[in-house]
Amino acid sequence: MRIAVIGLGDIAQKAYLPLLSRRSDIELILCSRNAQTLRSLGQQYRIEHLASSLEDLARLTPQVAFVHTATAAHVEVASALLEMGVDVYLDKPIAYELAAAERLVALARARGRLLMLGFNRRCAPLYRTLAEQPDPHLALLQKHRVGQPAGIREFVFDDFIHVVDTLRWLAPSEPTALAVAARVETGKRAGLLAHVSVQFKAGSFTGLGLMNRDSGASEECLELMAAGSKWRVENLNQASEHRQGREQRHGFEDWTPVLRRRGFEAIIEQFLAAVRAPEVDHRWAEDALLTHRLCEQIVLAIEQQQQTQAVPPA
């Protein structure tokens, strides 16, 4: 199988190239407009096929592509690949605008090609353990960063989308009754979103998501509660299970690779298995689109709050 890796920034270099390059069942193509990075990584991984544009890439006839370009280029690049007949794995989000995401998902279906989003937390082993717990009542996911407020759409779609998608995945049904609260900066950082919280219902289940990108620590913590039990996972690496007041610790062997702990190994396997399946399963893309629709609701809620606050009192 001939696989292209398009966009050779941090996520490609830290997560995907180390895993894809060691597989014997694929032939890799690297694609980037950065000539120096392209040459350097080609030499590092002994990859012969290099392309500096989509036109060059088309001549190398990839069957599958992993797209790790900047979000602003996702729709253009993925659309071109789908038109070539290439199955696409795309970093989240599909796009900053819901309408653009919907068009890309529709194009994948029209061309009969697979489109999958890189929600690696669904494949992280400890998160999957929590997803298997029966009858969850409440989930709280916090993901924080240090000194990185951002524009509202960039904050929500580039980063908070992981929180939204993970809570959606853990919920027993689709979320309803969405409540959003946020802090948008004023003064020198006017318009930048510092933190956001979301609460939703899904039947008797409640999901709570928090992100502060102006925090004092970079951290992630997921808690899941059911009758008589509580799970807590810290940084996708360690878990504690409490049942009837007793605690049990869960984790990994010392030599377990970080990329396995964070779900990258499993999501690559999941995607390649879907590529090899006899029929294209469009549910991957359509499920991801539901997460994008929730993110759009969150963005609109924050913008509406800003407009309301900007209206002077009568």
C-alpha positions in Angstrom: 0.0 0.0 0.0 1.4 3.4 -1.0 0.8 6.0 1.7 1.5 9.7 1.5 2.2 11.8 4.6 1.3 15.5 3.8 2.5 18.2 6.1 5.6 17.4 8.1 5.2 19.6 11.2 5.4 18.6 14.8 2.5 16.1 14.9 3.8 14.2 11.8 7.3 14.1 13.2 6.4 13.2 16.8 3.6 10.7 16.2 2.9 9.5 12.7 6.3 9.2 10.9 7.9 7.1 13.8 5.0 4.7 13.6 4.4 4.5 9.9 8.1 4.3 8.9 8.6 1.0 10.7 5.8 -0.8 9.0 6.8 -3.3 6.3 3.3 -3.5 4.7 3.4 0.1 3.3 5.5 2.3 1.0 5.7 5.9 2.2 5.7 9.2 0.2 6.5 12.5 1.9 4.9 15.7 0.8 5.8 19.2 2.0 6.4 22.7 0.5 9.3 23.0 2.9 12.2 21.7 0.8 14.7 21.5 3.7 12.3 19.5 6.0 11.4 17.3 3.1 15.0 16.4 2.3 15.9 16.0 5.9 13.1 13.6 6.8 13.5 11.7 3.6 17.1 11.0 4.5 16.3 10.3 8.1 13.7 7.7 7.3 15.3 6.6 4.0 12.2 7.5 2.0 12.8 7.7 -1.8 9.5 9.3 -2.9 9.3 13.0 -2.1 6.8 15.6 -3.4 6.7 19.3 -3.0 3.1 19.8 -4.3 -0.1 17.9 -4.8 0.6 17.8 -8.5 3.9 16.1 -7.8 2.2 13.8 -5.4 -0.5 12.8 -7.9 2.2 11.5 -10.2 3.4 9.1 -7.4 -0.1 7.6 -7.2 -0.7 7.2 -3.5 -3.7 5.1 -2.4 -3.9 6.5 1.1 -2.9 9.8 2.7 -2.3 11.1 6.2 -2.9 14.9 6.2 -1.1 17.0 8.8 -1.2 20.4 7.2 -2.4 23.6 9.0 -6.2 23.5 9.6 -6.7 26.3 7.0 -5.4 24.0 4.3 -7.4 20.9 5.3 -10.4 21.2 3.0 -8.3 22.2 -0.1 -5.8 19.3 0.4 -8.3 16.7 1.4 -10.7 17.6 -1.4 -7.9 17.2 -4.0 -7.0 13.8 -2.5 -10.6 12.6 -2.5 -10.9 13.7 -6.2 -7.8 11.6 -6.9 -9.5 8.5 -5.4 -7.3 8.6 -2.3 -8.6 7.5 1.2 -7.8 10.3 3.7 -6.9 10.4 7.4 -7.2 14.0 8.5 -6.0 15.7 11.6 -8.8 17.3 13.6 -10.6 19.6 12.8 -11.9 19.1 9.3 -12.2 22.9 9.1 -12.9 26.0 11.1 -16.3 26.4 9.4 -19.1 23.8 9.8 -20.3 24.4 6.2 -16.8 23.5 4.8 -16.7 20.4 7.0 -20.1 19.3 5.7 -19.0 19.8 2.1 -15.9 17.7 2.6 -17.8 14.8 4.3 -20.3 14.9 1.4 -17.5 14.8 -1.2 -16.0 11.7 0.5 -19.4 10.0 0.2 -19.9 11.1 -3.4 -16.5 9.8 -4.4 -16.8 6.6 -2.4 -13.6 7.3 -0.4 -12.9 6.9 3.3 -12.4 10.0 5.4 -11.4 9.5 9.1 -10.5 12.1 11.7 -7.6 11.9 14.1 -9.4 11.7 17.4 -6.7 9.6 19.1 -8.2 9.8 22.6 -10.9 7.3 21.5 -8.0 4.8 21.1 -6.0 5.6 24.2 -6.1 2.4 26.3 -7.1 4.0 29.6 -9.8 6.1 28.0 -11.1 3.0 26.3 -11.3 1.3 29.7 -13.5 4.1 30.9 -15.7 3.8 27.8 -16.3 0.2 28.7 -17.7 0.9 32.2 -21.5 0.2 32.4 -24.1 2.8 33.1 -22.0 6.0 33.5 -23.7 8.9 35.2 -21.2 11.7 35.0 -18.0 12.5 33.1 -15.7 15.5 33.7 -12.8 16.2 31.3 -10.4 19.0 31.9 -7.6 19.9 29.4 -5.5 22.9 30.2 -2.5 24.8 28.7 -0.1 27.5 29.8 -0.3 31.0 28.3 -2.1 30.1 25.0 -5.3 32.1 24.7 -6.5 32.1 21.1 -9.2 33.3 18.8 -12.6 31.7 19.6 -12.8 29.5 16.5 -9.2 28.4 16.7 -9.5 27.7 20.4 -12.6 25.6 20.0 -11.9 23.8 16.7 -8.2 23.2 17.0 -8.0 22.2 20.7 -11.3 22.1 22.7 -12.7 19.7 20.0 -10.8 16.9 21.7 -12.7 17.5 24.9 -16.0 17.8 23.1 -15.4 14.6 21.1 -14.2 12.5 24.0 -17.3 13.4 26.1 -19.6 12.7 23.1 -17.9 9.3 22.7 -18.4 8.5 26.4 -22.0 9.6 26.5 -24.7 6.9 26.0 -26.6 9.0 23.5 -26.2 12.3 21.6 -25.8 15.4 23.8 -28.7 17.8 24.4 -29.3 20.9 26.5 -25.9 22.4 25.9 -24.7 25.1 28.3 -21.6 27.2 27.6 -19.6 29.7 29.7 -16.4 31.4 28.6 -14.0 34.2 29.3 -13.0 36.3 26.4 -10.1 38.7 27.1 -10.2 42.5 26.9 -7.5 45.1 26.7 -4.3 44.1 25.0 -5.6 40.6 24.4 -9.1 41.7 23.4 -11.0 38.9 21.6 -8.8 36.0 22.7 -10.6 33.2 24.4 -8.9 32.3 27.7 -11.2 29.5 29.0 -14.4 27.8 28.2 -16.7 25.3 30.0 -19.4 23.2 28.5 -22.2 21.1 30.1 -24.6 18.8 28.4 -27.2 16.1 29.1 -27.5 12.7 27.3 -30.5 11.0 29.0 -29.5 10.6 32.6 -25.8 11.2 31.8 -24.1 14.6 32.3 -21.0 15.6 30.5 -18.7 18.5 31.7 -15.8 19.8 29.7 -13.3 22.5 30.8 -10.4 24.1 29.1 -8.2 26.9 30.3 -5.5 28.0 27.9 -4.2 30.6 30.4 -3.5 28.1 33.2 -0.5 27.6 35.3 0.0 24.0 34.1 -0.4 21.9 31.0 -2.5 18.9 32.1 -5.4 16.6 31.2 -7.7 14.8 33.6 -10.8 12.7 32.9 -13.1 11.5 35.6 -16.0 9.1 35.0 -18.6 8.2 37.7 -21.3 5.6 38.0 -23.3 4.2 40.9 -20.7 3.3 43.6 -17.7 3.8 41.3 -15.4 6.5 40.2 -12.5 6.5 37.7 -9.8 9.1 37.2 -7.2 9.2 34.4 -4.4 11.7 34.5 -2.6 12.7 31.3 -3.8 9.5 29.6 -1.1 7.7 31.6 -2.3 6.7 35.1 -5.7 5.8 36.4 -7.3 5.2 39.8 -10.5 3.2 40.3 -12.6 3.7 43.4 -15.3 1.3 44.3 -17.2 1.4 47.5 -14.4 3.5 49.1 -11.5 1.3 48.0 -8.9 2.4 45.5 -7.1 0.4 42.8 -4.3 1.9 40.6 -4.0 1.2 36.9 -1.2 2.1 34.5 1.4 0.8 32.0 4.6 -1.2 32.2 7.6 1.2 32.3 8.6 0.4 28.7 5.2 0.9 27.1 5.7 3.5 24.3 4.1 6.9 24.8 2.5 6.7 21.4 0.7 3.6 22.4 -0.5 5.2 25.7 -1.9 8.2 23.8 -3.8 6.1 21.3 -1.7 6.8 18.1 -0.7 3.2 17.5 -4.3 2.0 17.7 -5.9 4.8 15.6 -3.4 4.2 12.8 -4.3 0.4 12.9 -8.0 1.4 13.0 -7.7 3.6 9.9 -5.7 1.1 7.9 -8.1 -1.7 8.8 -10.9 0.5 7.6 -9.0 1.2 4.3 -8.7 -2.6 3.7 -12.3 -3.3 4.5 -14.4 -4.6 1.5 -16.7 -1.6 1.7 -16.2 2.1 2.6 -17.7 3.0 6.0 -18.8 6.6 5.8 -19.9 6.5 9.5 -16.4 7.5 10.6 -16.7 10.9 8.8 -20.4 11.4 9.7 -19.8 10.8 13.4 -16.9 13.3 13.3 -19.2 15.8 11.8 -21.5 15.5 14.8 -18.6 16.7 17.0 -18.0 19.6 14.6 -21.6 20.6 14.9 -21.4 20.7 18.7 -18.2 22.8 18.4 -20.1 25.2 16.1 -22.8 25.5 18.7 -20.2 26.4 21.3 -18.6 29.0 19.1 -21.9 30.6 18.3 -22.9 30.6 22.0 -19.7 32.4 23.0 -20.1 34.9 20.2 -23.7 35.5 21.3 -22.5 36.1 24.9 -20.0 38.6 23.6 -22.6 40.5 21.6 -24.9 40.6 24.6 -22.2 41.9 26.8 -21.3 44.6 24.3 -24.8 46.1 24.2 -24.9 49.1 26.6 -27.7 49.1 29.2 -30.7 51.2 28.3 
